[in-house]
């Protein structure tokens, strides 16, 4: 039996189904950018981390991110080329975060980010608390294709 969750209830221990694939949430980041908050949830405990952003910056979108550990470097806000595609600057800034569970970050701090776009994909460089830049590629997911819930034990 499953009990449905509201977006604000997603956190470590929850389950997210993304386009029919079931993932356990192992960590969550709660971001605040000038008073606008949203959550990003780590859905992979081993191997490359995958993340799901729920309603980033107040938008009605959901983004599925895959970390690119094969890449390193600093962002160029003039734009960049990656995987044979030209990426244009979308947004850059600094935000605060709090974390719970396994996120690979501190429990709270700041994150610098530079986000690029190409067609319906996103490329983001993030530096948590002044650490090296982490690079991820994301794509928009239809919100109807994402469900969150806790598994409820049967009595």
SVG drawing of the C-alpha trace seen along z (x, -y; Angstrom):
<svg xmlns="http://www.w3.org/2000/svg" viewBox="-3 -38 42 45">
<polyline fill="none" stroke="black" stroke-width="0.4" points="0.0,0.0 1.3,-3.5 0.4,-6.9 0.7,-9.8 3.1,-12.6 2.9,-16.3 6.0,-17.8 6.9,-19.5 7.1,-16.1 9.7,-14.5 12.9,-13.8 15.3,-11.0 13.4,-7.7 10.7,-8.7 10.3,-7.0 10.1,-8.9 8.9,-7.4 10.3,-9.2 8.8,-8.2 7.9,-4.8 11.3,-4.1 11.3,-3.8 14.0,-5.5 14.6,-5.9 15.5,-9.4 18.8,-9.2 19.3,-13.0 17.6,-16.3 18.8,-19.9 16.4,-22.8 17.5,-25.9 16.6,-29.5 17.2,-32.1 16.1,-35.6 13.1,-34.2 12.1,-31.5 12.6,-28.0 12.6,-24.5 13.9,-21.1 16.4,-18.9 16.5,-15.2 19.3,-12.7 17.8,-9.5 20.9,-7.3 22.8,-5.8 25.7,-4.4 27.3,-5.1 26.7,-8.4 24.3,-10.6 21.0,-11.5 18.9,-14.3 15.3,-15.5 14.5,-19.2 10.9,-19.8 9.5,-23.1 12.9,-24.9 12.7,-28.6 9.0,-28.4 8.4,-27.2 6.0,-24.4 8.8,-22.2 10.6,-19.2 14.1,-18.5 16.0,-15.2 19.7,-15.8 22.6,-13.4 26.0,-14.3 28.9,-14.4 31.9,-13.2 33.8,-12.8 33.9,-16.6 35.8,-19.2 36.6,-22.9 35.1,-26.3 32.1,-27.8 32.5,-30.5 29.4,-32.8 30.0,-33.7 28.7,-30.1 30.2,-26.7 30.3,-23.8 29.7,-20.3 29.0,-17.0 29.0,-18.8 26.3,-21.3 26.5,-25.0 25.1,-26.0 23.9,-29.6 23.9,-31.2 20.5,-31.0 21.2,-32.2 24.0,-32.6 24.0,-33.5 24.4,-32.5 21.9,-30.8 21.7,-29.2 21.0,-25.6 20.2,-23.2 20.8,-19.5 19.5,-16.3 20.6,-12.7 23.4,-11.8 23.9,-14.8 27.7,-15.1 27.4,-18.7 27.6,-20.2 24.5,-20.5 24.0,-24.1 25.9,-26.8 26.0,-28.6 26.1,-27.4 27.4,-29.4 25.8,-28.3 26.0,-28.9 23.2,-27.4 23.2,-27.0 20.5,-25.9 20.4,-24.0 17.0,-23.2 15.1,-21.4 18.2,-20.5 20.1,-22.3 23.7,-22.3 24.7,-23.5 28.0,-24.2 27.6,-24.3 30.2,-25.1 29.1,-24.3 30.8,-26.4 33.7,-27.3 34.6,-23.7 35.4,-22.6 32.7,-23.1 30.4,-20.1 28.8,-19.7 25.4,-18.1 23.1,-17.8 19.3,-18.0 16.2,-17.6 12.6,-18.6 10.2,-15.9 6.5,-16.1 5.2,-16.7 2.5,-14.0 5.3,-11.5 6.7,-12.0 5.1,-10.6 6.4,-10.7 5.3,-8.5 6.3,-6.6 5.8,-2.9 3.4,-2.0 3.9,1.3 0.9,3.6 -0.4,4.6"/>
</svg>
